[in-house]
Amino acid sequence: MTEYKNIKFKTNLPYVVRLKYDKPKDGTGQYGDYWIYGVEYEGEEYSFIANLGLHTLLSKHKKGDLVEIMKVEDDDKKSHFELESLSESDIKSTEQPPGKTEPNWDRINADKQHAITLAIAMKLAVHSLPVKVKLGDKDYEEIEVRMVKFNAIMKKYLGVTMKEPVKPKFSPLVQAKYDEIDKYLNENKDKMDSDIYNARQEWLKNLKDPTTKFLTESLAKLKEKTEPTGDYESYHESLITACCDTLKTKDRLPVIQTLNILIRKWEIDGKEKLKDCTENECLNLLDEFDKAQVAEQEADLPY
């Protein structure tokens, strides 16, 4: 007869095992009936003794099935078993990649979250029962039923589940530059017209296989359009803001370009750029800008 190592379940820790037989060995001892299961655990052959509760859960499974067993401690220091069926893909997703020695934190956090959720569900189940001096077998069965229901409710309505990590769209370097553009767009949303912002977000979303060079150049152009180069004083900024308000736009670039055209056209002391203008010249320029807008609107009238 093959000798197996024995599994002694610790509370609130998951044990992933593969059943080696369709049916367990059964027997009767001084504490009642028991069942011995042979399993594969962490690549080795093990066995464990199951009580009625665990046996009832395992009896629905057959040889070769993968299951996760967890012993959960109740408020009254007693415990019960919970079981979850697993697939081969579940096991592969928790394996470490070759050469990786770090702990699988996603799995560890998922196990912790699972244990916390079950503990909360157990408390809710116990407190939902009428107070009794002594609980019988039927009471424990009812607690288990209610615990499962409370657990399902929390997962459905409170989102008490581990979310799958979002996989990056690109390689790490490209993804970092992609995220930089996305962050810049969101931080400067108020400086753009909503249509322009949405168009740029849509463009970013639909990119396929960009290079870091392309994204770097795109970010530079984006900054140039959103924040045109120039050392502007407060009165320059006030002029730009006033002109943007007149045109009902948040896109600064065409406004600054228009102002620069006006400066060259009217030859303000031979100056060519907004940043060269004084405060008084900016006031005159605002007046010229407003006149230009009125003239343009009148030119569009049908009379």
C-alpha positions in Angstrom: 0.0 0.0 0.0 1.4 3.4 -1.0 2.3 5.7 1.9 1.2 9.3 1.4 2.2 12.5 3.2 -0.7 13.9 5.2 -2.1 17.4 4.6 -3.1 19.2 7.8 -5.3 22.1 6.7 -4.4 25.5 8.2 -7.2 28.0 8.5 -7.8 30.7 5.8 -5.1 29.2 3.5 -6.0 27.8 0.1 -4.8 24.3 -0.9 -5.0 23.5 -4.6 -5.1 19.7 -5.1 -5.8 17.2 -7.9 -7.9 14.2 -7.0 -6.2 10.9 -7.7 -9.2 8.7 -7.3 -12.9 8.8 -8.1 -13.9 7.7 -4.6 -12.1 8.0 -1.2 -11.5 5.2 1.3 -14.1 5.4 4.1 -14.2 4.1 7.6 -15.6 4.7 11.1 -13.8 5.8 14.2 -14.5 6.9 17.7 -15.6 10.3 16.4 -17.8 8.9 13.6 -17.5 8.3 9.9 -14.4 9.6 8.0 -13.1 9.6 4.4 -9.5 9.5 3.2 -8.7 11.2 0.0 -5.6 10.7 -2.1 -4.5 13.9 -4.0 -1.6 15.5 -5.8 -0.4 18.6 -4.0 2.5 20.8 -5.1 3.7 18.0 -7.4 3.7 15.3 -4.7 1.3 12.7 -3.5 -0.6 13.5 -0.3 -3.7 12.4 1.6 -6.0 13.9 4.1 -8.9 12.9 6.2 -12.2 14.6 5.4 -15.1 15.2 7.7 -18.7 15.0 6.5 -18.8 18.6 5.4 -15.7 18.4 3.2 -16.6 15.0 1.9 -20.0 16.3 0.8 -18.2 19.0 -1.2 -15.7 16.6 -2.7 -18.2 13.9 -3.5 -19.3 16.0 -6.5 -15.9 15.6 -8.1 -14.0 12.8 -9.8 -10.4 11.6 -10.5 -8.3 14.3 -12.1 -10.4 17.3 -11.0 -8.6 20.3 -9.7 -10.1 21.9 -6.6 -9.1 24.6 -4.1 -9.9 23.7 -0.5 -9.9 26.3 2.3 -10.6 25.8 6.0 -12.4 28.8 7.3 -12.6 29.6 11.0 -16.0 30.7 12.5 -16.6 33.3 15.2 -17.1 30.6 17.8 -13.6 29.1 17.1 -15.2 26.3 15.1 -14.4 25.9 11.4 -15.9 24.7 8.1 -14.5 23.9 4.7 -15.1 25.7 1.4 -14.3 24.3 -2.0 -13.9 25.9 -5.4 -13.5 24.1 -8.7 -10.5 25.1 -10.9 -9.5 24.7 -14.5 -6.1 24.1 -16.0 -6.0 27.8 -17.1 -6.5 28.9 -13.5 -3.4 26.9 -12.5 -1.3 28.2 -15.4 -2.2 31.8 -14.6 -0.8 31.5 -11.1 2.5 29.9 -12.2 5.7 31.9 -12.1 7.3 32.7 -15.5 10.7 31.1 -16.1 13.4 32.7 -14.2 11.0 34.8 -12.1 11.6 34.4 -8.4 9.3 37.1 -7.1 6.1 36.1 -5.2 3.0 36.0 -7.2 1.4 39.1 -5.6 -1.7 39.0 -7.7 -2.4 35.5 -6.4 -1.5 36.3 -2.8 -3.7 39.4 -2.8 -6.6 37.4 -4.4 -6.3 34.8 -1.7 -6.3 37.5 1.0 -9.4 39.2 -0.5 -11.1 35.8 -0.8 -10.5 35.0 2.8 -11.7 38.4 4.0 -14.8 38.2 1.9 -15.6 34.8 3.3 -15.0 35.9 6.9 -17.5 38.8 6.4 -20.0 36.5 4.8 -19.7 34.1 7.7 -20.3 36.9 10.3 -23.4 38.1 8.4 -24.7 34.5 8.2 -24.2 33.9 11.9 -25.8 37.2 12.9 -28.8 36.6 10.6 -29.8 33.5 12.6 -32.0 33.7 15.7 -30.0 33.6 18.9 -29.7 30.1 20.4 -28.0 28.6 23.4 -26.8 25.7 21.4 -26.5 25.1 17.7 -27.3 21.8 16.1 -26.2 20.2 12.8 -29.1 21.9 10.9 -28.1 25.2 12.2 -24.6 24.8 10.9 -25.9 23.7 7.5 -28.1 26.8 7.4 -25.2 29.0 8.3 -23.2 27.5 5.4 -26.1 28.1 3.0 -26.5 31.7 4.2 -22.7 32.3 4.0 -22.6 31.3 0.4 -25.5 33.6 -0.4 -24.0 36.6 1.4 -20.7 35.9 -0.4 -22.4 35.9 -3.8 -24.2 39.2 -2.9 -21.0 40.9 -2.0 -19.3 39.8 -5.2 -22.2 40.9 -7.3 -23.0 44.3 -5.7 -19.9 45.4 -3.9 -17.3 44.2 -6.4 -15.4 42.3 -3.8 -13.3 40.4 -6.4 -9.7 40.7 -7.7 -9.8 42.4 -11.0 -7.6 41.1 -13.8 -4.6 43.3 -14.3 -4.9 45.6 -17.4 -2.3 44.4 -19.9 -0.3 47.2 -21.5 -1.0 47.8 -25.2 2.6 48.2 -26.2 6.2 47.5 -25.0 7.2 49.1 -21.7 9.1 52.1 -23.4 6.3 52.8 -25.9 3.6 52.4 -23.3 5.4 54.9 -21.0 5.5 57.5 -23.8 1.9 56.7 -24.7 0.8 57.2 -21.1 2.7 60.5 -21.0 0.7 61.8 -23.9 -2.6 60.6 -22.3 -1.6 62.3 -19.1 -0.7 65.5 -20.8 -4.0 65.6 -22.7 -6.0 65.2 -19.5 -4.0 67.8 -17.6 -4.4 70.4 -20.3 -8.1 69.6 -21.2 -9.2 73.0 -20.1 -6.9 74.7 -22.6 -8.5 73.0 -25.6 -11.9 73.1 -27.2 -13.9 70.0 -26.4 -13.9 68.9 -30.1 -10.2 69.3 -30.4 -9.6 67.4 -27.1 -11.9 64.5 -28.1 -10.3 64.3 -31.6 -6.8 64.0 -30.0 -8.0 61.4 -27.5 -9.6 59.4 -30.4 -6.4 59.7 -32.4 -4.4 58.4 -29.4 -6.8 55.6 -28.7 -6.6 54.3 -32.3 -2.8 54.3 -32.6 -1.4 50.9 -33.7 2.2 49.9 -33.1 3.7 53.4 -32.8 7.4 53.9 -32.1 8.8 55.9 -29.2 10.3 58.4 -31.8 6.8 58.9 -33.3 5.2 59.4 -29.9 8.0 61.8 -28.7 7.5 63.9 -31.9 3.8 63.8 -31.4 4.0 65.0 -27.8 6.3 67.9 -28.9 3.8 69.0 -31.6 1.0 68.7 -29.1 2.8 70.9 -26.6 3.6 73.4 -29.3 -0.1 73.7 -30.2 -1.4 73.8 -26.6 1.4 75.9 -25.2 3.0 77.9 -28.1 6.6 78.9 -27.3 7.2 82.4 -26.0 8.1 84.2 -22.8 4.7 85.9 -22.1 4.1 88.4 -19.4 0.8 88.6 -17.5 -0.6 91.2 -19.8 0.3 89.0 -22.8 -1.6 86.2 -21.2 -4.6 88.5 -20.5 -4.6 89.5 -24.1 -4.6 85.9 -25.3 -7.4 85.0 -22.9 -9.5 87.9 -24.0 -9.1 87.0 -27.6 -9.9 83.4 -26.9 -13.1 84.5 -25.1 -14.0 86.6 -28.2 -13.7 83.6 -30.5 -15.2 81.3 -27.8 -12.2 78.9 -28.1 -9.7 77.4 -25.8 -7.2 76.6 -28.6 -4.4 79.3 -28.0 -2.3 78.6 -31.1 -4.6 80.1 -33.8 -5.2 83.1 -31.6 -1.5 83.8 -31.1 -0.9 83.3 -34.8 -3.6 85.8 -35.6 -2.1 88.3 -33.1 1.3 87.9 -34.6 -0.1 88.6 -38.1 -1.8 91.8 -36.8 1.5 92.9 -35.3 3.3 92.5 -38.6 0.5 94.0 -40.6 0.1 97.2 -38.6 3.9 97.4 -38.1 3.8 98.3 -34.4 7.2 99.8 -34.0 8.6 97.2 -36.3 7.8 94.4 -33.9 6.9 91.0 -35.2 5.8 88.8 -32.2 3.4 89.2 -29.3 6.1 88.6 -26.7 7.9 91.8 -27.9 4.9 94.1 -27.2 4.5 96.3 -24.2 1.4 96.4 -22.0 0.0 99.6 -23.8 0.6 98.0 -27.2 -1.3 94.9 -26.1 -4.3 97.1 -25.2 -4.1 98.7 -28.7 -3.7 95.2 -30.2 -6.8 93.9 -28.4 -8.8 96.8 -29.9 -7.5 96.0 -33.4 -8.3 92.3 -32.9 -11.9 93.2 -31.9 -12.3 95.5 -35.0 -10.9 92.7 -37.2 -13.5 90.3 -35.9 -16.4 92.8 -36.4 -15.2 93.5 -39.9 -15.1 89.8 -40.7 -18.6 89.2 -39.3 -20.0 92.1 -41.3 -18.4 90.8 -44.5 -20.4 87.6 -43.9 -23.7 89.3 -43.7 -26.1 88.8 -46.6 -26.7 92.5 -47.3 
